[in-house]
Amino acid sequence: MPPAAAALPGRIDTRAFLWLLVILSLATLNAPQDIWDTIRHLRVPDTDDAMRLVEVRDLLAGQPWYDNVQYRFLAPEGVASHWSRLVDAPIAALIGALTLLAGRPLAEGLIAAFWPVLLFGLYCTLLYRGVRRTFGGRAAILAVLVATQTFGIAIQFQPGRVDHHNVQILAMLGLAFCLMRGCFPAAFVGGGLAALSLAVGLEGLPYLALAALYCVGAWCWRGRPALPGLAGFGVGLGVAAPLLFAAQTAPTLWTATRCDALSPPWLWLAAGGFGFALAATALRRRLGTPGLRIALAVLCGILLIGGFGLAFPICLEGPFPGMTPLVRDHWLLTVNEMASLPKSVAQGRWEMLVFYPVVLIGSLTATWMAWRGPQRRAWSIAALFLWPGLILGVFQFRGLYIASGFVPLVAGPVIDRALTRAAAPGTAVRRWGALALGSGLVSTLWLAPMALAGWIAPASRTAPDSAGVIACQGDAAVRPLAALPPGTVLAPIFLGPSILLRTPHTIVAAPYHRAIPGLTAAIEGLGGTEADLDRVLDTFQIRYLVTCPSRPADNLQATPAFATRLTRGDAHTDRLEPVTVPGPLKVWRVVR
């Protein structure tokens, strides 16, 4: 770093000043009220967070490790979760230990509030060390500073966010830094992190596929110098994936095909990578030209993909085989994280401006630097982990989750260069251009155009107001239901996890694709005619009907649904007896 860039005007130590900004940003990252509400009332940002705490409670209550069935969901058989016990375990251990000191309710609240904070501290540590190794100390501090200003990261590490996306961000970031080093030990650890990501959830699968192709491509082009990275990644993945699979999967299910979780289809791919790494190592003396290495890679790829298609054809349809058009149209495509960018724009959801632009600019910048700048390997790997998220994010918002974790990795070095240019002789165009580029990677600066768009076109917003949903699934709304005698509840799909978390009742529906019968029942019962509702009440032996006035179900016919008219007071049935409870929810007891 040039001496002139080491201090700001007035001889202020740049690094000390940046560390001060980091400390202030960390201190103000989360609103104290959000932390307090999480501790006292188990405020959680998402239905998945509520369901995670339900799973953790069941584990602490003695449910066997390999038994991940939620028995109060479509009772009595229950619904088997596809989530990982590897995430349940540390949360359960911390709650169990703290319960001895603070009691169970407070222990749950404290861990729900501070588990994401601990993970964010790990993320910042990993980010700082990885960026410092490649780009220098000041770039590393700036990367951490940008991380505190990146909304895509903040929402995944906020209090109450006990779901698994933050763990996957950590695993993918660690994998990227391991690939940047390229040696066998680092790549081996990276392969283990890739396996951990698969064990936690399959959202990272596109990133892992590209990481594998990167290792293979580097080996095909460079030969033996790139072999340690390929061998380490393949062996690490091939060894860790079956071990983690066995650690969280009952032996009776080891042969069961699950397209939405780590299971034989994905173990086949991991084993193929392991075999290819061994073959490349064993044949390294005979594969002296790029052509021969490419031939081996193509042959192994054909065998691997062909075998996958022949052995597991159902998984070629995606992670949701068997989903009906009714459930897809009236549930899956209505979930915010499944919304496409065109749909969000059409609905006037201008808050997307704080998520998409920084990932787009980061992807373009990393690609340009990989082509023209120094540290090309690091930049190319950063681009490798940004582009899949951006492309997927165009079709599903959740595609941005992992990619957002890589924006600070790009922003830190870019802003560092901008500061260096600002202190060095040069044209104003270069200085302002570098400043504009660095600023474009900071999410909080996009709040201004977001507000401007909302002010210019307020009528363009047609997206449902989320405030009504938040009010209906909060503790103040759902907790009163616990005073009613236990029974089966038919409620809007998004209310299911909160009812499980805050009451002793059983539920019919929750937002999980493995429970198609329950999803169908909620859609038809709450969105259909009186006859549809009666059929669902009888089939599932419903004791309570619960509705959220601010978020009625989709109408399945030209006229408003019977449950919607019942909620408004425009309909009546002798089968349902109103129950008065405090809060926004409407409740009826089924009279048999």
Protein Blocks (a to p, Z undefined) as FASTA:
>chain_A
ZZklmpcehiiafklmmmmmmmmmmmmmpcfklmmmmmmnopafbfklmmmmmmmmmmmn
opafklccdfkgopakbpadfbdfklmmmmmmmmmmmmmmnojklmmmmmmmmmmmmmmm
mmmmmmmmmmmmmnojklmmmmmmmmmmmmklmmmmgghiacfklmmmmmmmmmmmmmmn
opaklmmmmmmmmmmmmmnomklmmmmmmmmmmmmmmmmmnommlmmmmmmmmmmmmmmm
mmmmmmmgcfklmmpccfkbccfklmmmmmmmmmmmmmmmmmmmmmmbfklmmmmmmmmm
mmmmmmmmmmmmmlmnojkehiafklmmmmmmmpmklpcfklmmmnopaklmmmmmmmmm
mmmmmmmmmmmmghklmmmmmmmmmmmmmmmmmmomklmmmmmmmmmmmmmmmmmmmmmm
mmpgcdfklmmmmmmmmmmmpmklmmmmmmmmmmmmmmlpmbdcfklmmmmmmmklmmmm
mmpccddddddfklmmmmmmmmcbdcfbdcdfklmmlmmmmmmmmmmcfklmmmmmmmno
pabdcddfklccddfbfbdcfklmmmnopaccfkbccdddedjbdcddddZZ
